[in-house]
Amino acid sequence: MPEFKTLKEIVEQIKECGFECEAGPLTNNIAFRKLAELADVKLPD
């Protein structure tokens, strides 16, 4: 299993998986959007 050293690495990996939540694509989830913001990861609008 790969080791992640930064929050950015973790968010980038989750983003690439394309998981879905109650709001549809994970990128629609407000908690994930805040996590990406904190990690300085650009998400689609």
Biopython code that builds the backbone (N, CA, C, O; Angstrom):
import numpy as np
from Bio.PDB.StructureBuilder import StructureBuilder

atoms = [
    (1, "MET", "N", (0.855, -1.170, 0.000)),
    (1, "MET", "CA", (0.000, 0.000, 0.000)),
    (1, "MET", "C", (0.904, 1.238, 0.000)),
    (1, "MET", "O", (1.854, 1.320, 0.779)),
    (2, "PRO", "N", (0.600, 2.201, -0.883)),
    (2, "PRO", "CA", (1.449, 3.400, -0.929)),
    (2, "PRO", "C", (1.291, 4.243, 0.336)),
    (2, "PRO", "O", (0.226, 4.277, 0.952)),
    (3, "GLU", "N", (2.358, 4.910, 0.699)),
    (3, "GLU", "CA", (2.297, 5.820, 1.840)),
    (3, "GLU", "C", (2.093, 7.239, 1.320)),
    (3, "GLU", "O", (2.761, 7.670, 0.380)),
    (4, "PHE", "N", (1.181, 7.941, 1.929)),
    (4, "PHE", "CA", (0.917, 9.329, 1.569)),
    (4, "PHE", "C", (1.545, 10.208, 2.633)),
    (4, "PHE", "O", (1.339, 9.999, 3.828)),
    (5, "LYS", "N", (2.305, 11.183, 2.195)),
    (5, "LYS", "CA", (3.008, 12.050, 3.131)),
    (5, "LYS", "C", (2.321, 13.392, 3.338)),
    (5, "LYS", "O", (2.587, 14.086, 4.319)),
    (6, "THR", "N", (1.432, 13.761, 2.409)),
    (6, "THR", "CA", (0.775, 15.058, 2.543)),
    (6, "THR", "C", (-0.728, 14.928, 2.335)),
    (6, "THR", "O", (-1.212, 13.973, 1.728)),
    (7, "LEU", "N", (-1.439, 15.899, 2.847)),
    (7, "LEU", "CA", (-2.876, 15.978, 2.641)),
    (7, "LEU", "C", (-3.176, 16.102, 1.147)),
    (7, "LEU", "O", (-4.144, 15.522, 0.656)),
    (8, "LYS", "N", (-2.362, 16.844, 0.439)),
    (8, "LYS", "CA", (-2.564, 17.026, -1.008)),
    (8, "LYS", "C", (-2.486, 15.685, -1.738)),
    (8, "LYS", "O", (-3.315, 15.414, -2.607)),
    (9, "GLU", "N", (-1.517, 14.850, -1.407)),
    (9, "GLU", "CA", (-1.397, 13.537, -2.042)),
    (9, "GLU", "C", (-2.646, 12.690, -1.791)),
    (9, "GLU", "O", (-3.121, 11.993, -2.688)),
    (10, "ILE", "N", (-3.162, 12.753, -0.591)),
    (10, "ILE", "CA", (-4.353, 11.978, -0.239)),
    (10, "ILE", "C", (-5.562, 12.457, -1.037)),
    (10, "ILE", "O", (-6.289, 11.647, -1.613)),
    (11, "VAL", "N", (-5.778, 13.772, -1.071)),
    (11, "VAL", "CA", (-6.938, 14.322, -1.782)),
    (11, "VAL", "C", (-6.830, 14.052, -3.277)),
    (11, "VAL", "O", (-7.825, 13.702, -3.911)),
    (12, "GLU", "N", (-5.644, 14.206, -3.848)),
    (12, "GLU", "CA", (-5.454, 13.924, -5.277)),
    (12, "GLU", "C", (-5.812, 12.468, -5.587)),
    (12, "GLU", "O", (-6.460, 12.195, -6.598)),
    (13, "GLN", "N", (-5.403, 11.547, -4.740)),
    (13, "GLN", "CA", (-5.693, 10.135, -4.971)),
    (13, "GLN", "C", (-7.192, 9.868, -4.896)),
    (13, "GLN", "O", (-7.736, 9.152, -5.736)),
    (14, "ILE", "N", (-7.856, 10.434, -3.905)),
    (14, "ILE", "CA", (-9.311, 10.252, -3.773)),
    (14, "ILE", "C", (-10.032, 10.871, -4.963)),
    (14, "ILE", "O", (-10.976, 10.283, -5.491)),
    (15, "LYS", "N", (-9.597, 12.046, -5.386)),
    (15, "LYS", "CA", (-10.201, 12.738, -6.531)),
    (15, "LYS", "C", (-10.136, 11.866, -7.781)),
    (15, "LYS", "O", (-11.106, 11.787, -8.535)),
    (16, "GLU", "N", (-9.012, 11.221, -8.001)),
    (16, "GLU", "CA", (-8.827, 10.388, -9.188)),
    (16, "GLU", "C", (-9.709, 9.142, -9.180)),
    (16, "GLU", "O", (-10.007, 8.594, -10.242)),
    (17, "CYS", "N", (-10.127, 8.690, -8.012)),
    (17, "CYS", "CA", (-10.976, 7.502, -7.928)),
    (17, "CYS", "C", (-12.402, 7.759, -8.410)),
    (17, "CYS", "O", (-13.094, 6.832, -8.832)),
    (18, "GLY", "N", (-12.842, 9.016, -8.348)),
    (18, "GLY", "CA", (-14.182, 9.353, -8.808)),
    (18, "GLY", "C", (-15.292, 8.756, -7.969)),
    (18, "GLY", "O", (-16.342, 8.403, -8.505)),
    (19, "PHE", "N", (-15.088, 8.632, -6.665)),
    (19, "PHE", "CA", (-16.127, 8.093, -5.790)),
    (19, "PHE", "C", (-17.403, 8.926, -5.883)),
    (19, "PHE", "O", (-17.375, 10.074, -6.327)),
    (20, "GLU", "N", (-18.510, 8.342, -5.463)),
    (20, "GLU", "CA", (-19.775, 9.056, -5.442)),
    (20, "GLU", "C", (-20.314, 9.112, -4.019)),
    (20, "GLU", "O", (-20.014, 8.257, -3.185)),
    (21, "CYS", "N", (-21.123, 10.145, -3.763)),
    (21, "CYS", "CA", (-21.749, 10.329, -2.461)),
    (21, "CYS", "C", (-23.223, 10.642, -2.687)),
    (21, "CYS", "O", (-23.712, 10.542, -3.812)),
    (22, "GLU", "N", (-23.928, 11.016, -1.635)),
    (22, "GLU", "CA", (-25.357, 11.325, -1.752)),
    (22, "GLU", "C", (-25.617, 12.444, -2.755)),
    (22, "GLU", "O", (-26.687, 12.496, -3.362)),
    (23, "ALA", "N", (-24.635, 13.349, -2.936)),
    (23, "ALA", "CA", (-24.784, 14.489, -3.839)),
    (23, "ALA", "C", (-24.363, 14.145, -5.266)),
    (23, "ALA", "O", (-24.330, 15.025, -6.125)),
    (24, "GLY", "N", (-24.039, 12.877, -5.530)),
    (24, "GLY", "CA", (-23.569, 12.469, -6.852)),
    (24, "GLY", "C", (-22.057, 12.290, -6.797)),
    (24, "GLY", "O", (-21.537, 11.652, -5.881)),
    (25, "PRO", "N", (-21.345, 12.857, -7.786)),
    (25, "PRO", "CA", (-19.883, 12.731, -7.776)),
    (25, "PRO", "C", (-19.285, 13.323, -6.498)),
    (25, "PRO", "O", (-19.791, 14.314, -5.972)),
    (26, "LEU", "N", (-18.231, 12.722, -6.014)),
    (26, "LEU", "CA", (-17.594, 13.162, -4.773)),
    (26, "LEU", "C", (-17.244, 14.648, -4.797)),
    (26, "LEU", "O", (-17.263, 15.310, -3.759)),
    (27, "THR", "N", (-16.926, 15.171, -5.979)),
    (27, "THR", "CA", (-16.564, 16.586, -6.068)),
    (27, "THR", "C", (-17.742, 17.515, -5.758)),
    (27, "THR", "O", (-17.546, 18.721, -5.612)),
    (28, "ASN", "N", (-18.952, 16.979, -5.655)),
    (28, "ASN", "CA", (-20.119, 17.776, -5.254)),
    (28, "ASN", "C", (-20.281, 17.834, -3.734)),
    (28, "ASN", "O", (-21.050, 18.648, -3.223)),
    (29, "ASN", "N", (-19.568, 16.983, -3.016)),
    (29, "ASN", "CA", (-19.691, 16.902, -1.568)),
    (29, "ASN", "C", (-18.988, 18.084, -0.905)),
    (29, "ASN", "O", (-17.807, 18.318, -1.159)),
    (30, "ILE", "N", (-19.700, 18.832, -0.056)),
    (30, "ILE", "CA", (-19.121, 20.048, 0.524)),
    (30, "ILE", "C", (-17.939, 19.754, 1.445)),
    (30, "ILE", "O", (-17.008, 20.554, 1.530)),
    (31, "ALA", "N", (-17.969, 18.616, 2.131)),
    (31, "ALA", "CA", (-16.840, 18.265, 2.999)),
    (31, "ALA", "C", (-15.601, 17.942, 2.161)),
    (31, "ALA", "O", (-14.492, 18.345, 2.512)),
    (32, "PHE", "N", (-15.786, 17.222, 1.066)),
    (32, "PHE", "CA", (-14.650, 16.915, 0.193)),
    (32, "PHE", "C", (-14.120, 18.185, -0.459)),
    (32, "PHE", "O", (-12.909, 18.334, -0.626)),
    (33, "ARG", "N", (-15.017, 19.108, -0.834)),
    (33, "ARG", "CA", (-14.584, 20.370, -1.435)),
    (33, "ARG", "C", (-13.744, 21.171, -0.434)),
    (33, "ARG", "O", (-12.740, 21.770, -0.817)),
    (34, "LYS", "N", (-14.141, 21.186, 0.832)),
    (34, "LYS", "CA", (-13.367, 21.891, 1.850)),
    (34, "LYS", "C", (-12.020, 21.209, 2.065)),
    (34, "LYS", "O", (-10.998, 21.882, 2.198)),
    (35, "LEU", "N", (-12.011, 19.887, 2.100)),
    (35, "LEU", "CA", (-10.768, 19.141, 2.235)),
    (35, "LEU", "C", (-9.821, 19.462, 1.081)),
    (35, "LEU", "O", (-8.628, 19.672, 1.298)),
    (36, "ALA", "N", (-10.342, 19.501, -0.138)),
    (36, "ALA", "CA", (-9.527, 19.840, -1.301)),
    (36, "ALA", "C", (-8.992, 21.265, -1.193)),
    (36, "ALA", "O", (-7.837, 21.523, -1.532)),
    (37, "GLU", "N", (-9.818, 22.179, -0.728)),
    (37, "GLU", "CA", (-9.381, 23.567, -0.543)),
    (37, "GLU", "C", (-8.227, 23.638, 0.465)),
    (37, "GLU", "O", (-7.225, 24.310, 0.220)),
    (38, "LEU", "N", (-8.370, 22.952, 1.582)),
    (38, "LEU", "CA", (-7.318, 22.933, 2.596)),
    (38, "LEU", "C", (-6.023, 22.307, 2.070)),
    (38, "LEU", "O", (-4.926, 22.682, 2.484)),
    (39, "ALA", "N", (-6.169, 21.345, 1.147)),
    (39, "ALA", "CA", (-5.008, 20.664, 0.580)),
    (39, "ALA", "C", (-4.464, 21.396, -0.645)),
    (39, "ALA", "O", (-3.464, 20.973, -1.226)),
    (40, "ASP", "N", (-5.117, 22.489, -1.042)),
    (40, "ASP", "CA", (-4.724, 23.271, -2.213)),
    (40, "ASP", "C", (-4.786, 22.415, -3.488)),
    (40, "ASP", "O", (-3.862, 22.404, -4.301)),
    (41, "VAL", "N", (-5.923, 21.691, -3.632)),
    (41, "VAL", "CA", (-6.178, 20.865, -4.805)),
    (41, "VAL", "C", (-7.322, 21.492, -5.572)),
    (41, "VAL", "O", (-8.382, 21.755, -5.003)),
    (42, "LYS", "N", (-7.121, 21.734, -6.858)),
    (42, "LYS", "CA", (-8.156, 22.346, -7.707)),
    (42, "LYS", "C", (-9.168, 21.280, -8.114)),
    (42, "LYS", "O", (-8.804, 20.222, -8.626)),
    (43, "LEU", "N", (-10.442, 21.580, -7.876)),
    (43, "LEU", "CA", (-11.528, 20.711, -8.303)),
    (43, "LEU", "C", (-12.304, 21.414, -9.403)),
    (43, "LEU", "O", (-12.278, 22.642, -9.485)),
    (44, "PRO", "N", (-13.001, 20.653, -10.257)),
    (44, "PRO", "CA", (-13.832, 21.299, -11.263)),
    (44, "PRO", "C", (-14.967, 22.070, -10.616)),
    (44, "PRO", "O", (-15.464, 21.673, -9.562)),
    (45, "ASP", "N", (-15.374, 23.143, -11.219)),
    (45, "ASP", "CA", (-16.470, 23.972, -10.673)),
    (45, "ASP", "C", (-17.808, 23.314, -10.827)),
    (45, "ASP", "O", (-18.824, 23.879, -10.422)),
]
sb = StructureBuilder()
sb.init_structure("model")
sb.init_model(0)
sb.init_chain("A")
sb.init_seg("    ")
for serial, (resi, resn, name, xyz) in enumerate(atoms, 1):
    if name == "N":
        sb.init_residue(resn, " ", resi, " ")
    sb.init_atom(name, np.array(xyz, "f"), 0.0, 1.0, " ", f" {name:<3s}", serial, name[0])
structure = sb.get_structure()
